[in-house]
Amino acid sequence: MSAIELRITGAEALDLLEPLWLTLHHHHMKVAAPAAFQDDATSWAARRAGYARWLSEDGSFVVLAERDGAAVGYAVVEMLPGPDDTWVTGARMAEVQTLAVAPAERGRGIGTMLLDAVDARLAELGIGDVFIAVLTGNADALRFYERRGLRPVMTHLARFTAEG
């Protein structure tokens, strides 16, 4: 098996992310509480628009993991102005909006490589404050992030009209 190559990129890579986003979207449907989920086309259109908006922020970036030229994972990182209104943070913060790894590649350390690259890039930018959301029910992701020193600090609640 060939090695994973990582590269820092931006909005120019968006079209490469769709298949990986959709596998993550399907994973969310499996691990989350039953809910009314968007269809694939609507989900990707909304996520792609979000990525374009987030990546327009100065310093925001994508870490793309490729094997033999094919995308097998990615992290999208948005830069946020600081300081935060609740926690003591620096003048800039980062939010990992998505971390996705192709199902066939999971368990091979690609998520770790992606977050290592995110941390290295943030260190270059002088940013140490990082946020990432984990979908309720995604216990494996929560454990993964906690092993990296992140911890839960907020719980979001929701009510969806599509569910009555």
C-alpha positions in Angstrom: 0.0 0.0 0.0 1.4 3.4 -1.0 2.0 6.2 1.5 -0.4 8.9 2.5 0.5 12.3 1.2 -0.8 15.4 3.0 -1.1 18.9 1.5 -2.5 22.2 2.8 -4.9 23.7 0.3 -8.0 25.8 0.2 -11.3 26.3 -1.7 -9.7 25.0 -4.9 -10.0 21.5 -3.4 -13.7 21.6 -2.6 -14.9 19.3 -5.4 -12.5 16.6 -4.2 -14.3 16.6 -0.8 -17.8 15.6 -1.8 -17.5 11.8 -1.7 -15.8 12.0 1.7 -18.4 14.4 3.0 -21.1 12.0 1.9 -19.5 9.0 3.7 -19.4 11.2 6.8 -23.0 12.3 6.3 -24.0 8.6 6.1 -22.0 7.8 9.2 -23.8 10.6 11.0 -27.1 9.0 10.0 -26.0 5.7 11.6 -24.7 7.0 14.9 -27.0 9.9 15.6 -30.4 9.7 17.2 -33.2 9.1 14.7 -33.9 12.4 12.9 -35.0 13.8 9.6 -31.7 14.0 7.6 -31.0 15.9 4.4 -30.7 13.9 1.2 -27.1 13.7 -0.2 -27.5 16.4 -2.8 -28.9 18.9 -0.4 -26.4 18.0 2.3 -23.4 18.4 0.0 -24.7 21.7 -1.5 -25.1 23.2 2.0 -21.8 21.8 3.3 -19.9 23.0 0.1 -21.4 26.5 0.6 -20.3 26.5 4.2 -16.8 25.4 3.2 -16.6 28.2 0.6 -17.7 30.7 3.3 -15.3 29.4 6.0 -12.3 29.2 3.6 -12.8 32.8 2.5 -11.6 33.8 6.1 -8.0 34.8 6.2 -5.8 31.8 7.3 -8.5 29.1 6.9 -7.4 26.0 5.2 -8.0 22.4 4.2 -5.6 19.5 5.0 -6.1 16.9 2.3 -4.9 13.3 2.7 -4.2 11.5 -0.6 -3.2 8.0 -1.5 -2.1 7.5 -5.2 -3.6 10.9 -6.0 -7.1 10.0 -4.6 -8.5 11.9 -1.7 -8.9 9.6 1.3 -9.4 12.2 4.1 -9.5 15.8 4.9 -9.9 18.4 7.6 -11.4 21.9 7.0 -10.2 24.5 9.5 -11.9 27.9 9.9 -10.2 30.8 11.5 -12.2 32.7 14.1 -11.6 36.1 15.6 -10.9 36.1 19.3 -10.9 36.6 22.1 -13.9 34.3 23.0 -16.7 35.8 25.0 -16.5 33.0 27.6 -13.1 31.4 27.7 -9.7 33.1 27.8 -8.3 32.7 24.3 -5.9 34.3 22.0 -6.7 37.0 19.4 -7.5 34.2 16.8 -9.0 30.8 17.3 -9.6 27.8 15.0 -12.5 25.5 14.5 -12.1 22.2 12.8 -15.4 22.2 10.8 -14.9 18.7 9.5 -12.6 15.8 9.8 -13.4 13.0 7.4 -11.7 9.8 6.5 -12.8 7.3 3.8 -14.4 4.2 5.5 -11.9 1.9 3.9 -9.0 3.9 5.3 -10.3 4.3 8.9 -8.1 2.8 11.6 -4.9 3.4 9.7 -3.9 6.6 11.5 -5.1 9.1 8.8 -7.2 11.0 11.3 -4.2 11.4 13.5 -2.0 12.5 10.6 -4.7 15.1 9.6 -4.9 16.5 13.1 -1.1 16.5 13.4 -1.0 18.6 10.3 -3.8 20.9 11.5 -1.9 21.4 14.8 1.4 22.1 13.0 -0.2 24.7 10.7 -2.0 26.3 13.6 1.4 26.5 15.5 2.9 28.2 12.5 0.1 30.7 12.6 0.5 31.2 16.4 -3.0 29.8 17.2 -3.4 27.4 20.1 -7.1 27.6 20.8 -9.1 25.0 18.9 -12.8 24.0 18.8 -14.4 21.0 17.2 -17.9 19.7 17.4 -18.8 16.0 17.8 -22.2 14.7 16.8 -24.1 13.2 19.8 -23.8 9.4 19.4 -20.4 9.5 17.8 -18.6 8.1 20.8 -15.5 6.9 18.8 -14.9 10.5 17.5 -15.3 11.9 21.0 -12.7 9.4 22.4 -10.4 10.2 19.5 -10.5 14.0 20.2 -10.2 13.6 24.0 -7.1 11.5 23.5 -5.6 14.5 21.7 -6.3 16.8 24.6 -9.6 18.3 23.6 -12.5 18.2 26.0 -16.2 18.8 25.9 -17.1 22.4 26.8 -20.6 22.9 25.4 -23.6 20.9 24.4 -25.9 22.1 21.7 -29.6 21.3 21.8 -32.0 21.4 18.9 -35.7 21.2 18.0 -36.4 20.4 14.3 -39.8 21.3 12.8 -39.3 18.5 10.2 -39.7 16.0 13.1 -43.1 17.4 14.2 
